[in-house]
Amino acid sequence: MTQKRTVVFVFALTLLVPSLAAQTASGTQQFQPTVGQPGKNVIWVPTPDEVIAAMLDMAKVMPNDFLIDLGSGDGRIVIAAAKRGAKALGIEYNPDMVELSKGNAQKAGVSERASFKQADIFETDFSQATVVSMYLLPELNMRLRPKILDMKPGTRIVTHAFDMEDWEADQTAEADGRTAYFWIVPAKVEGAWSWKTDSGTAEMTLRQSFQKIEGSLKADGKTLTLTNAKLSGDRISFGVGEGNPSTTQYSGRVSGGNIEGTAKTGNGSEVKWVAKRVTP
């Protein structure tokens, strides 16, 4: 009788151990997400590899970049960026997804460059990123937009499927029947700027709507409209004058309250140009 009970106990234990092992592993590598599963503010839908490639291509992700993926899911965008040599971080609210992502990164051989953090994207500082990627609903993009616009000028932003409303994308790409959007965070240049000229002082007024700018320049008793004014990240350029060869082309880099660059006249001469912000 004792022998029979021992056999039954051993048999039951052999059934129980795999079950316990599966439960222990749940939340790690054995967790399998399902398309449409609910999460915080969103449901999970994976981004196809073709779309990921288009996103990273538009953002020109390089080994010297730090990409942060907001709502990183199973980690595929982070892993793809790490495969390009970039340092990448995924912010994901679901702890099961975070553990799954870590396992996926390890399998892909990029654990040294790809990391994941369980956190709320709206309560996380991602200001150190050079590239931010997202696949979120439009209203979530808009909640994040003010924070994104306060990031360092030149930071690249790329999204899958959804845009930023009146902040028009700098570029779009189609892949696998879907749209990816790309922006460069613009410097804040609206207001008055001035600089010294040979004949006195030039005063420039800029108006700005995201990366679109326009304005006028007052110098030597004349007020002229800026032509072909462009802003890309911290790079600004525009023309001033009433036609070639009298038109002067200005180009420079915005840094806080300064713009430093060059002014090239129609006759080909080039001088250093430094403008100071007068009013924000």
C-alpha atoms as an extended CHARMM CRD file, in Angstrom:
* protein
*
       280  EXT
         1         1  MET       CA              0.0000000000        0.0000000000        0.0000000000  PROA      1               0.0000000000
         2         2  THR       CA              2.8080000000        2.3960000000        0.8320000000  PROA      2               0.0000000000
         3         3  GLN       CA              4.4780000000        1.6840000000       -2.4960000000  PROA      3               0.0000000000
         4         4  LYS       CA              1.2520000000        2.4510000000       -4.3720000000  PROA      4               0.0000000000
         5         5  ARG       CA              0.8790000000        5.7880000000       -2.6070000000  PROA      5               0.0000000000
         6         6  THR       CA              4.4700000000        6.6750000000       -3.4180000000  PROA      6               0.0000000000
         7         7  VAL       CA              3.9020000000        5.9690000000       -7.1160000000  PROA      7               0.0000000000
         8         8  VAL       CA              0.7540000000        8.0900000000       -7.1590000000  PROA      8               0.0000000000
         9         9  PHE       CA              2.6010000000       10.9460000000       -5.4220000000  PROA      9               0.0000000000
        10        10  VAL       CA              5.5140000000       10.8260000000       -7.8730000000  PROA      10              0.0000000000
        11        11  PHE       CA              3.1350000000       10.7530000000      -10.8400000000  PROA      11              0.0000000000
        12        12  ALA       CA              1.2230000000       13.7380000000       -9.4880000000  PROA      12              0.0000000000
        13        13  LEU       CA              4.4710000000       15.6010000000       -8.9100000000  PROA      13              0.0000000000
        14        14  THR       CA              5.5850000000       15.0240000000      -12.5030000000  PROA      14              0.0000000000
        15        15  LEU       CA              2.3480000000       16.6550000000      -13.6420000000  PROA      15              0.0000000000
        16        16  LEU       CA              2.6530000000       19.5320000000      -11.1710000000  PROA      16              0.0000000000
        17        17  VAL       CA              6.2680000000       20.5500000000      -11.8430000000  PROA      17              0.0000000000
        18        18  PRO       CA              5.7660000000       21.5310000000      -15.5160000000  PROA      18              0.0000000000
        19        19  SER       CA              2.6390000000       23.4200000000      -14.4990000000  PROA      19              0.0000000000
        20        20  LEU       CA              4.5740000000       25.3300000000      -11.8400000000  PROA      20              0.0000000000
        21        21  ALA       CA              7.3930000000       25.9960000000      -14.2830000000  PROA      21              0.0000000000
        22        22  ALA       CA              4.9350000000       27.4360000000      -16.8110000000  PROA      22              0.0000000000
        23        23  GLN       CA              3.4070000000       29.6410000000      -14.1200000000  PROA      23              0.0000000000
        24        24  THR       CA              6.8620000000       30.8000000000      -13.0580000000  PROA      24              0.0000000000
        25        25  ALA       CA              7.7490000000       31.6270000000      -16.6040000000  PROA      25              0.0000000000
        26        26  SER       CA              4.4610000000       33.4290000000      -17.2500000000  PROA      26              0.0000000000
        27        27  GLY       CA              5.2140000000       37.1130000000      -17.4600000000  PROA      27              0.0000000000
        28        28  THR       CA              8.6300000000       36.3550000000      -18.9250000000  PROA      28              0.0000000000
        29        29  GLN       CA              9.5240000000       34.4920000000      -22.0940000000  PROA      29              0.0000000000
        30        30  GLN       CA              6.4080000000       32.2850000000      -22.1970000000  PROA      30              0.0000000000
        31        31  PHE       CA              4.0140000000       35.2540000000      -22.2460000000  PROA      31              0.0000000000
        32        32  GLN       CA              2.4310000000       35.5190000000      -25.6880000000  PROA      32              0.0000000000
        33        33  PRO       CA              0.6530000000       38.7840000000      -26.5390000000  PROA      33              0.0000000000
        34        34  THR       CA             -2.4680000000       38.7710000000      -28.6870000000  PROA      34              0.0000000000
        35        35  VAL       CA             -3.3950000000       41.4350000000      -31.2130000000  PROA      35              0.0000000000
        36        36  GLY       CA             -6.0370000000       43.7100000000      -29.7360000000  PROA      36              0.0000000000
        37        37  GLN       CA             -5.2580000000       42.9180000000      -26.1070000000  PROA      37              0.0000000000
        38        38  PRO       CA             -6.0750000000       45.8990000000      -23.8640000000  PROA      38              0.0000000000
        39        39  GLY       CA             -3.3980000000       48.0640000000      -22.3400000000  PROA      39              0.0000000000
        40        40  LYS       CA             -3.3130000000       51.4380000000      -20.6210000000  PROA      40              0.0000000000
        41        41  ASN       CA             -5.0520000000       53.9040000000      -23.0010000000  PROA      41              0.0000000000
        42        42  VAL       CA             -4.4320000000       51.6330000000      -26.0100000000  PROA      42              0.0000000000
        43        43  ILE       CA             -4.7890000000       48.1420000000      -27.3970000000  PROA      43              0.0000000000
        44        44  TRP       CA             -1.7480000000       46.2780000000      -28.6840000000  PROA      44              0.0000000000
        45        45  VAL       CA             -1.2930000000       46.0590000000      -32.4440000000  PROA      45              0.0000000000
        46        46  PRO       CA              2.2440000000       45.2800000000      -33.6860000000  PROA      46              0.0000000000
        47        47  THR       CA              3.9780000000       47.4230000000      -36.2820000000  PROA      47              0.0000000000
        48        48  PRO       CA              4.9630000000       45.4240000000      -39.4170000000  PROA      48              0.0000000000
        49        49  ASP       CA              8.6710000000       45.0960000000      -40.1360000000  PROA      49              0.0000000000
        50        50  GLU       CA              8.3070000000       47.0100000000      -43.4250000000  PROA      50              0.0000000000
        51        51  VAL       CA              6.8060000000       49.9850000000      -41.5910000000  PROA      51              0.0000000000
        52        52  ILE       CA              9.5140000000       49.8650000000      -38.9150000000  PROA      52              0.0000000000
        53        53  ALA       CA             12.1850000000       49.9840000000      -41.6130000000  PROA      53              0.0000000000
        54        54  ALA       CA             10.4790000000       52.9850000000      -43.2390000000  PROA      54              0.0000000000
        55        55  MET       CA             10.2510000000       54.7760000000      -39.8820000000  PROA      55              0.0000000000
        56        56  LEU       CA             13.9070000000       54.2270000000      -39.0430000000  PROA      56              0.0000000000
        57        57  ASP       CA             14.9720000000       55.1730000000      -42.5720000000  PROA      57              0.0000000000
        58        58  MET       CA             13.0960000000       58.4960000000      -42.4290000000  PROA      58              0.0000000000
        59        59  ALA       CA             14.5760000000       59.2480000000      -39.0150000000  PROA      59              0.0000000000
        60        60  LYS       CA             18.0250000000       58.2940000000      -40.3550000000  PROA      60              0.0000000000
        61        61  VAL       CA             18.7670000000       56.2320000000      -37.2380000000  PROA      61              0.0000000000
        62        62  MET       CA             22.5240000000       55.7990000000      -36.8520000000  PROA      62              0.0000000000
        63        63  PRO       CA             24.8700000000       54.1840000000      -34.2890000000  PROA      63              0.0000000000
        64        64  ASN       CA             25.3220000000       57.5100000000      -32.4850000000  PROA      64              0.0000000000
        65        65  ASP       CA             21.5610000000       57.8750000000      -31.8770000000  PROA      65              0.0000000000
        66        66  PHE       CA             19.5280000000       57.2240000000      -28.7480000000  PROA      66              0.0000000000
        67        67  LEU       CA             16.0430000000       56.0950000000      -29.7370000000  PROA      67              0.0000000000
        68        68  ILE       CA             13.1930000000       55.9190000000      -27.2300000000  PROA      68              0.0000000000
        69        69  ASP       CA             10.0490000000       54.0760000000      -28.2380000000  PROA      69              0.0000000000
        70        70  LEU       CA              6.9360000000       55.2000000000      -26.3420000000  PROA      70              0.0000000000
        71        71  GLY       CA              4.6390000000       52.2400000000      -25.8110000000  PROA      71              0.0000000000
        72        72  SER       CA              7.1900000000       49.7070000000      -27.0050000000  PROA      72              0.0000000000
        73        73  GLY       CA              4.9830000000       46.5940000000      -26.8880000000  PROA      73              0.0000000000
        74        74  ASP       CA              6.9910000000       43.4870000000      -27.7220000000  PROA      74              0.0000000000
        75        75  GLY       CA             10.1020000000       45.5960000000      -28.3750000000  PROA      75              0.0000000000
        76        76  ARG       CA             10.3640000000       45.2000000000      -32.1330000000  PROA      76              0.0000000000
        77        77  ILE       CA             11.0920000000       48.8890000000      -32.9230000000  PROA      77              0.0000000000
        78        78  VAL       CA             13.7090000000       49.0980000000      -30.1680000000  PROA      78              0.0000000000
        79        79  ILE       CA             15.3340000000       45.8790000000      -31.3690000000  PROA      79              0.0000000000
        80        80  ALA       CA             15.3410000000       47.0690000000      -34.9990000000  PROA      80              0.0000000000
        81        81  ALA       CA             17.0590000000       50.3220000000      -33.9700000000  PROA      81              0.0000000000
        82        82  ALA       CA             19.6150000000       48.3960000000      -31.9050000000  PROA      82              0.0000000000
        83        83  LYS       CA             20.3730000000       46.2030000000      -34.9170000000  PROA      83              0.0000000000
        84        84  ARG       CA             21.3720000000       49.4150000000      -36.7190000000  PROA      84              0.0000000000
        85        85  GLY       CA             23.8660000000       50.0870000000      -33.9520000000  PROA      85              0.0000000000
        86        86  ALA       CA             21.8270000000       52.6780000000      -32.0390000000  PROA      86              0.0000000000
        87        87  LYS       CA             21.2430000000       52.6960000000      -28.3120000000  PROA      87              0.0000000000
        88        88  ALA       CA             17.5090000000       52.1860000000      -27.7980000000  PROA      88              0.0000000000
        89        89  LEU       CA             15.0650000000       52.1890000000      -24.8860000000  PROA      89              0.0000000000
        90        90  GLY       CA             11.4790000000       50.9980000000      -24.8300000000  PROA      90              0.0000000000
        91        91  ILE       CA              8.9570000000       52.4910000000      -22.3930000000  PROA      91              0.0000000000
        92        92  GLU       CA              6.0700000000       50.0580000000      -21.8330000000  PROA      92              0.0000000000
        93        93  TYR       CA              3.3570000000       49.9840000000      -19.1690000000  PROA      93              0.0000000000
        94        94  ASN       CA              2.6200000000       46.2360000000      -19.3230000000  PROA      94              0.0000000000
        95        95  PRO       CA              5.2500000000       44.3670000000      -17.2440000000  PROA      95              0.0000000000
        96        96  ASP       CA              4.6410000000       41.1300000000      -19.1910000000  PROA      96              0.0000000000
        97        97  MET       CA              5.4730000000       42.9570000000      -22.4120000000  PROA      97              0.0000000000
        98        98  VAL       CA              8.6150000000       44.3710000000      -20.8360000000  PROA      98              0.0000000000
        99        99  GLU       CA              9.8720000000       40.9040000000      -19.8900000000  PROA      99              0.0000000000
       100       100  LEU       CA              8.9250000000       39.5560000000      -23.3140000000  PROA      100             0.0000000000
       101       101  SER       CA             10.8570000000       42.3950000000      -24.9550000000  PROA      101             0.0000000000
       102       102  LYS       CA             13.9450000000       41.7050000000      -22.8900000000  PROA      102             0.0000000000
       103       103  GLY       CA             13.8360000000       38.0720000000      -24.0050000000  PROA      103             0.0000000000
       104       104  ASN       CA             13.3410000000       39.0900000000      -27.6390000000  PROA      104             0.0000000000
       105       105  ALA       CA             16.3130000000       41.4530000000      -27.4270000000  PROA      105             0.0000000000
       106       106  GLN       CA             18.4540000000       38.7080000000      -25.9680000000  PROA      106             0.0000000000
       107       107  LYS       CA             17.4460000000       36.3100000000      -28.7480000000  PROA      107             0.0000000000
       108       108  ALA       CA             18.3030000000       38.9860000000      -31.3180000000  PROA      108             0.0000000000
       109       109  GLY       CA             21.7280000000       39.5030000000      -29.7420000000  PROA      109             0.0000000000
       110       110  VAL       CA             21.2040000000       43.2170000000      -29.0190000000  PROA      110             0.0000000000
       111       111  SER       CA             20.7000000000       43.2510000000      -25.2410000000  PROA      111             0.0000000000
       112       112  GLU       CA             23.7380000000       45.5110000000      -24.7960000000  PROA      112             0.0000000000
       113       113  ARG       CA             22.0760000000       48.2440000000      -26.8610000000  PROA      113             0.0000000000
       114       114  ALA       CA             18.3550000000       47.5440000000      -26.3120000000  PROA      114             0.0000000000
       115       115  SER       CA             16.7730000000       48.0510000000      -22.9100000000  PROA      115             0.0000000000
       116       116  PHE       CA             13.2180000000       48.2550000000      -21.6290000000  PROA      116             0.0000000000
       117       117  LYS       CA             11.5180000000       50.0420000000      -18.7570000000  PROA      117             0.0000000000
       118       118  GLN       CA              8.1240000000       49.4520000000      -17.1970000000  PROA      118             0.0000000000
       119       119  ALA       CA              6.6420000000       52.9230000000      -16.8510000000  PROA      119             0.0000000000
       120       120  ASP       CA              3.8640000000       55.3180000000      -17.8570000000  PROA      120             0.0000000000
       121       121  ILE       CA              4.9330000000       57.2630000000      -20.9560000000  PROA      121             0.0000000000
       122       122  PHE       CA              3.1770000000       60.3870000000      -19.6620000000  PROA      122             0.0000000000
       123       123  GLU       CA              5.1760000000       60.3220000000      -16.4400000000  PROA      123             0.0000000000
       124       124  THR       CA              8.5600000000       59.4600000000      -17.9710000000  PROA      124             0.0000000000
       125       125  ASP       CA             11.3490000000       61.8190000000      -18.9830000000  PROA      125             0.0000000000
       126       126  PHE       CA             12.3850000000       61.0030000000      -22.5480000000  PROA      126             0.0000000000
       127       127  SER       CA             14.0920000000       64.3420000000      -23.2440000000  PROA      127             0.0000000000
       128       128  GLN       CA             17.5160000000       62.7380000000      -23.7950000000  PROA      128             0.0000000000
       129       129  ALA       CA             16.3800000000       60.9030000000      -26.9310000000  PROA      129             0.0000000000
       130       130  THR       CA             17.6850000000       61.9540000000      -30.3200000000  PROA      130             0.0000000000
       131       131  VAL       CA             14.8640000000       59.9480000000      -31.9290000000  PROA      131             0.0000000000
       132       132  VAL       CA             11.3840000000       59.2730000000      -30.5070000000  PROA      132             0.0000000000
       133       133  SER       CA              9.1440000000       56.6200000000      -32.0700000000  PROA      133             0.0000000000
       134       134  MET       CA              5.4560000000       56.0190000000      -31.3720000000  PROA      134             0.0000000000
       135       135  TYR       CA              2.4720000000       53.9610000000      -32.4670000000  PROA      135             0.0000000000
       136       136  LEU       CA             -0.2300000000       55.5680000000      -30.3740000000  PROA      136             0.0000000000
       137       137  LEU       CA             -3.7520000000       56.8660000000      -30.8950000000  PROA      137             0.0000000000
       138       138  PRO       CA             -4.1550000000       60.4530000000      -32.1980000000  PROA      138             0.0000000000
       139       139  GLU       CA             -5.3410000000       61.8200000000      -28.8490000000  PROA      139             0.0000000000
       140       140  LEU       CA             -2.2710000000       60.3530000000      -27.1440000000  PROA      140             0.0000000000
       141       141  ASN       CA              0.0070000000       61.9280000000      -29.7590000000  PROA      141             0.0000000000
       142       142  MET       CA             -1.6250000000       65.2600000000      -28.9930000000  PROA      142             0.0000000000
       143       143  ARG       CA             -1.1960000000       64.8100000000      -25.2340000000  PROA      143             0.0000000000
       144       144  LEU       CA              2.5080000000       64.2190000000      -25.8300000000  PROA      144             0.0000000000
       145       145  ARG       CA              2.9260000000       66.9920000000      -28.4040000000  PROA      145             0.0000000000
       146       146  PRO       CA              3.6740000000       69.8790000000      -25.9830000000  PROA      146             0.0000000000
       147       147  LYS       CA              6.3650000000       67.8060000000      -24.2830000000  PROA      147             0.0000000000
       148       148  ILE       CA              7.8200000000       66.8290000000      -27.6580000000  PROA      148             0.0000000000
       149       149  LEU       CA              7.9110000000       70.4420000000      -28.8650000000  PROA      149             0.0000000000
       150       150  ASP       CA              9.9260000000       71.3460000000      -25.7480000000  PROA      150             0.0000000000
       151       151  MET       CA             12.6250000000       68.8070000000      -26.6510000000  PROA      151             0.0000000000
       152       152  LYS       CA             15.9760000000       69.8230000000      -28.0530000000  PROA      152             0.0000000000
       153       153  PRO       CA             15.6250000000       71.3260000000      -31.5500000000  PROA      153             0.0000000000
       154       154  GLY       CA             16.6540000000       68.7860000000      -34.1260000000  PROA      154             0.0000000000
       155       155  THR       CA             15.1880000000       65.8100000000      -32.2470000000  PROA      155             0.0000000000
       156       156  ARG       CA             13.5290000000       63.4720000000      -34.7470000000  PROA      156             0.0000000000
       157       157  ILE       CA             10.0200000000       62.1570000000      -34.1830000000  PROA      157             0.0000000000
       158       158  VAL       CA              8.5110000000       59.2650000000      -36.1200000000  PROA      158             0.0000000000
       159       159  THR       CA              5.0610000000       57.7090000000      -35.7900000000  PROA      159             0.0000000000
       160       160  HSD       CA              3.1150000000       54.8520000000      -37.3090000000  PROA      160             0.0000000000
       161       161  ALA       CA             -0.3950000000       55.5350000000      -38.6800000000  PROA      161             0.0000000000
       162       162  PHE       CA             -1.2860000000       58.7020000000      -36.7720000000  PROA      162             0.0000000000
       163       163  ASP       CA             -0.1520000000       62.3110000000      -37.1990000000  PROA      163             0.0000000000
       164       164  MET       CA              0.0080000000       65.4240000000      -34.9850000000  PROA      164             0.0000000000
       165       165  GLU       CA             -2.9720000000       67.3200000000      -36.4290000000  PROA      165             0.0000000000
       166       166  ASP       CA             -1.9620000000       70.8690000000      -37.4360000000  PROA      166             0.0000000000
       167       167  TRP       CA              1.7400000000       70.1800000000      -36.8970000000  PROA      167             0.0000000000
       168       168  GLU       CA              2.3190000000       68.9780000000      -40.4210000000  PROA      168             0.0000000000
       169       169  ALA       CA              4.8300000000       66.1980000000      -40.9530000000  PROA      169             0.0000000000
       170       170  ASP       CA              8.1470000000       67.0500000000      -42.5720000000  PROA      170             0.0000000000
       171       171  GLN       CA              7.9730000000       63.7580000000      -44.4510000000  PROA      171             0.0000000000
       172       172  THR       CA              5.7330000000       60.7240000000      -44.8720000000  PROA      172             0.0000000000
       173       173  ALA       CA              6.3540000000       57.2300000000      -46.2030000000  PROA      173             0.0000000000
       174       174  GLU       CA              4.0880000000       54.4050000000      -47.3180000000  PROA      174             0.0000000000
       175       175  ALA       CA              4.8950000000       50.7940000000      -46.4330000000  PROA      175             0.0000000000
       176       176  ASP       CA              2.7520000000       47.6720000000      -46.2600000000  PROA      176             0.0000000000
       177       177  GLY       CA             -0.3110000000       49.7860000000      -47.0440000000  PROA      177             0.0000000000
       178       178  ARG       CA              0.3050000000       52.0270000000      -44.0340000000  PROA      178             0.0000000000
       179       179  THR       CA              1.6370000000       55.5360000000      -43.4590000000  PROA      179             0.0000000000
       180       180  ALA       CA              4.5770000000       56.5870000000      -41.3150000000  PROA      180             0.0000000000
       181       181  TYR       CA              5.0850000000       60.2490000000      -40.3350000000  PROA      181             0.0000000000
       182       182  PHE       CA              8.2860000000       62.1250000000      -39.5700000000  PROA      182             0.0000000000
       183       183  TRP       CA              8.9850000000       65.4720000000      -37.8770000000  PROA      183             0.0000000000
       184       184  ILE       CA             12.0240000000       67.4210000000      -36.7410000000  PROA      184             0.0000000000
       185       185  VAL       CA             11.4800000000       69.3900000000      -33.5290000000  PROA      185             0.0000000000
       186       186  PRO       CA             11.8840000000       73.0640000000      -34.5300000000  PROA      186             0.0000000000
       187       187  ALA       CA             13.7280000000       75.7300000000      -32.5810000000  PROA      187             0.0000000000
       188       188  LYS       CA             11.5650000000       78.4580000000      -31.0710000000  PROA      188             0.0000000000
       189       189  VAL       CA             12.3600000000       81.5690000000      -33.0770000000  PROA      189             0.0000000000
       190       190  GLU       CA              9.2100000000       83.6950000000      -33.0000000000  PROA      190             0.0000000000
       191       191  GLY       CA              9.8450000000       87.2820000000      -31.9250000000  PROA      191             0.0000000000
       192       192  ALA       CA             12.2940000000       90.0770000000      -32.6340000000  PROA      192             0.0000000000
       193       193  TRP       CA             15.9720000000       89.6840000000      -33.4650000000  PROA      193             0.0000000000
       194       194  SER       CA             18.6640000000       92.2690000000      -34.2200000000  PROA      194             0.0000000000
       195       195  TRP       CA             22.2640000000       92.4890000000      -35.3840000000  PROA      195             0.0000000000
       196       196  LYS       CA             24.8300000000       95.0870000000      -36.2860000000  PROA      196             0.0000000000
       197       197  THR       CA             25.4320000000       96.0250000000      -39.9140000000  PROA      197             0.0000000000
       198       198  ASP       CA             27.9840000000       98.3250000000      -41.5700000000  PROA      198             0.0000000000
       199       199  SER       CA             25.3780000000      101.0750000000      -41.6670000000  PROA      199             0.0000000000
       200       200  GLY       CA             23.6550000000      100.5260000000      -38.3310000000  PROA      200             0.0000000000
       201       201  THR       CA             21.3050000000       97.8950000000      -36.9300000000  PROA      201             0.0000000000
       202       202  ALA       CA             19.0650000000       95.3730000000      -38.6450000000  PROA      202             0.0000000000
       203       203  GLU       CA             15.8420000000       94.4140000000      -36.9210000000  PROA      203             0.0000000000
       204       204  MET       CA             14.0820000000       91.1930000000      -37.8820000000  PROA      204             0.0000000000
       205       205  THR       CA             10.6350000000       90.0530000000      -36.7990000000  PROA      205             0.0000000000
       206       206  LEU       CA              9.7500000000       86.3620000000      -37.1360000000  PROA      206             0.0000000000
       207       207  ARG       CA              6.3630000000       84.6870000000      -36.9600000000  PROA      207             0.0000000000
       208       208  GLN       CA              6.2840000000       80.9370000000      -36.4360000000  PROA      208             0.0000000000
       209       209  SER       CA              3.8690000000       78.0320000000      -36.7670000000  PROA      209             0.0000000000
       210       210  PHE       CA              5.8570000000       74.9310000000      -35.8190000000  PROA      210             0.0000000000
       211       211  GLN       CA              8.5470000000       74.5510000000      -38.5460000000  PROA      211             0.0000000000
       212       212  LYS       CA              6.9740000000       77.1840000000      -40.8120000000  PROA      212             0.0000000000
       213       213  ILE       CA              8.2850000000       80.7210000000      -40.4660000000  PROA      213             0.0000000000
       214       214  GLU       CA              7.8210000000       84.0880000000      -42.1250000000  PROA      214             0.0000000000
       215       215  GLY       CA              8.8560000000       87.5960000000      -41.2860000000  PROA      215             0.0000000000
       216       216  SER       CA             10.3260000000       90.9290000000      -42.2490000000  PROA      216             0.0000000000
       217       217  LEU       CA             13.5970000000       92.8270000000      -41.8890000000  PROA      217             0.0000000000
       218       218  LYS       CA             13.9840000000       96.5350000000      -41.2040000000  PROA      218             0.0000000000
       219       219  ALA       CA             17.3500000000       98.0490000000      -42.1450000000  PROA      219             0.0000000000
       220       220  ASP       CA             18.6590000000      101.2290000000      -43.7910000000  PROA      220             0.0000000000
       221       221  GLY       CA             15.2210000000      102.8070000000      -43.5920000000  PROA      221             0.0000000000
       222       222  LYS       CA             13.5550000000       99.9740000000      -45.5190000000  PROA      222             0.0000000000
       223       223  THR       CA             11.2910000000       97.1340000000      -44.4310000000  PROA      223             0.0000000000
       224       224  LEU       CA             11.6030000000       94.0310000000      -46.5810000000  PROA      224             0.0000000000
       225       225  THR       CA              9.7830000000       90.6990000000      -46.4800000000  PROA      225             0.0000000000
       226       226  LEU       CA             11.9210000000       87.6420000000      -45.8940000000  PROA      226             0.0000000000
       227       227  THR       CA             11.9860000000       85.2640000000      -48.8440000000  PROA      227             0.0000000000
       228       228  ASN       CA             12.2290000000       81.4810000000      -48.8690000000  PROA      228             0.0000000000
       229       229  ALA       CA             12.3670000000       81.3780000000      -45.0720000000  PROA      229             0.0000000000
       230       230  LYS       CA             13.0380000000       77.8740000000      -43.7460000000  PROA      230             0.0000000000
       231       231  LEU       CA             13.4730000000       76.2950000000      -40.3260000000  PROA      231             0.0000000000
       232       232  SER       CA             14.6560000000       72.7230000000      -39.8230000000  PROA      232             0.0000000000
       233       233  GLY       CA             15.4660000000       71.8630000000      -36.2390000000  PROA      233             0.0000000000
       234       234  ASP       CA             17.9590000000       74.5190000000      -35.1610000000  PROA      234             0.0000000000
       235       235  ARG       CA             18.8850000000       75.4530000000      -38.7470000000  PROA      235             0.0000000000
       236       236  ILE       CA             17.4060000000       78.6360000000      -40.1960000000  PROA      236             0.0000000000
       237       237  SER       CA             17.7820000000       80.2760000000      -43.5920000000  PROA      237             0.0000000000
       238       238  PHE       CA             16.1090000000       83.0880000000      -45.5330000000  PROA      238             0.0000000000
       239       239  GLY       CA             16.7550000000       85.7140000000      -48.1660000000  PROA      239             0.0000000000
       240       240  VAL       CA             16.5120000000       89.5040000000      -47.9520000000  PROA      240             0.0000000000
       241       241  GLY       CA             16.4760000000       91.9450000000      -50.8470000000  PROA      241             0.0000000000
       242       242  GLU       CA             14.6290000000       93.0590000000      -53.9230000000  PROA      242             0.0000000000
       243       243  GLY       CA             16.2080000000       90.6780000000      -56.3970000000  PROA      243             0.0000000000
       244       244  ASN       CA             19.4980000000       89.2370000000      -57.5390000000  PROA      244             0.0000000000
       245       245  PRO       CA             22.2910000000       90.1340000000      -57.2330000000  PROA      245             0.0000000000
       246       246  SER       CA             21.2360000000       92.4610000000      -54.3960000000  PROA      246             0.0000000000
       247       247  THR       CA             19.5490000000       89.6690000000      -52.3960000000  PROA      247             0.0000000000
       248       248  THR       CA             21.4610000000       88.5470000000      -49.3260000000  PROA      248             0.0000000000
       249       249  GLN       CA             21.1150000000       84.9310000000      -48.2110000000  PROA      249             0.0000000000
       250       250  TYR       CA             21.2870000000       84.3140000000      -44.4850000000  PROA      250             0.0000000000
       251       251  SER       CA             21.8750000000       80.9170000000      -42.9040000000  PROA      251             0.0000000000
       252       252  GLY       CA             22.6930000000       79.9570000000      -39.3570000000  PROA      252             0.0000000000
       253       253  ARG       CA             22.0850000000       77.8360000000      -36.3070000000  PROA      253             0.0000000000
       254       254  VAL       CA             19.7550000000       78.8300000000      -33.4610000000  PROA      254             0.0000000000
       255       255  SER       CA             21.1470000000       78.4290000000      -29.9610000000  PROA      255             0.0000000000
       256       256  GLY       CA             18.9630000000       79.9000000000      -27.2400000000  PROA      256             0.0000000000
       257       257  GLY       CA             18.9200000000       83.6320000000      -27.7240000000  PROA      257             0.0000000000
       258       258  ASN       CA             21.4930000000       83.6660000000      -30.5360000000  PROA      258             0.0000000000
       259       259  ILE       CA             21.6240000000       82.8170000000      -34.2070000000  PROA      259             0.0000000000
       260       260  GLU       CA             25.1220000000       82.3880000000      -35.5900000000  PROA      260             0.0000000000
       261       261  GLY       CA             25.9520000000       81.7930000000      -39.2200000000  PROA      261             0.0000000000
       262       262  THR       CA             26.8290000000       83.5900000000      -42.4280000000  PROA      262             0.0000000000
       263       263  ALA       CA             25.3270000000       86.2100000000      -44.7070000000  PROA      263             0.0000000000
       264       264  LYS       CA             26.1580000000       85.8450000000      -48.3860000000  PROA      264             0.0000000000
       265       265  THR       CA             25.5160000000       88.7620000000      -50.7300000000  PROA      265             0.0000000000
       266       266  GLY       CA             24.5480000000       88.5900000000      -54.3700000000  PROA      266             0.0000000000
       267       267  ASN       CA             28.0980000000       89.4000000000      -55.4670000000  PROA      267             0.0000000000
       268       268  GLY       CA             29.4260000000       86.3400000000      -53.6390000000  PROA      268             0.0000000000
       269       269  SER       CA             30.9810000000       87.9580000000      -50.5870000000  PROA      269             0.0000000000
       270       270  GLU       CA             30.3330000000       86.2270000000      -47.2680000000  PROA      270             0.0000000000
       271       271  VAL       CA             30.4710000000       87.6230000000      -43.7440000000  PROA      271             0.0000000000
       272       272  LYS       CA             29.8160000000       86.2510000000      -40.2820000000  PROA      272             0.0000000000
       273       273  TRP       CA             26.3100000000       86.8500000000      -39.0030000000  PROA      273             0.0000000000
       274       274  VAL       CA             25.2920000000       86.9210000000      -35.3400000000  PROA      274             0.0000000000
       275       275  ALA       CA             21.7190000000       87.8550000000      -34.3690000000  PROA      275             0.0000000000
       276       276  LYS       CA             20.5120000000       88.4380000000      -30.8150000000  PROA      276             0.0000000000
       277       277  ARG       CA             16.9750000000       87.8120000000      -29.5930000000  PROA      277             0.0000000000
       278       278  VAL       CA             15.3060000000       91.0670000000      -28.5610000000  PROA      278             0.0000000000
       279       279  THR       CA             11.9210000000       89.7010000000      -27.4780000000  PROA      279             0.0000000000
       280       280  PRO       CA             10.7020000000       86.1090000000      -27.0460000000  PROA      280             0.0000000000
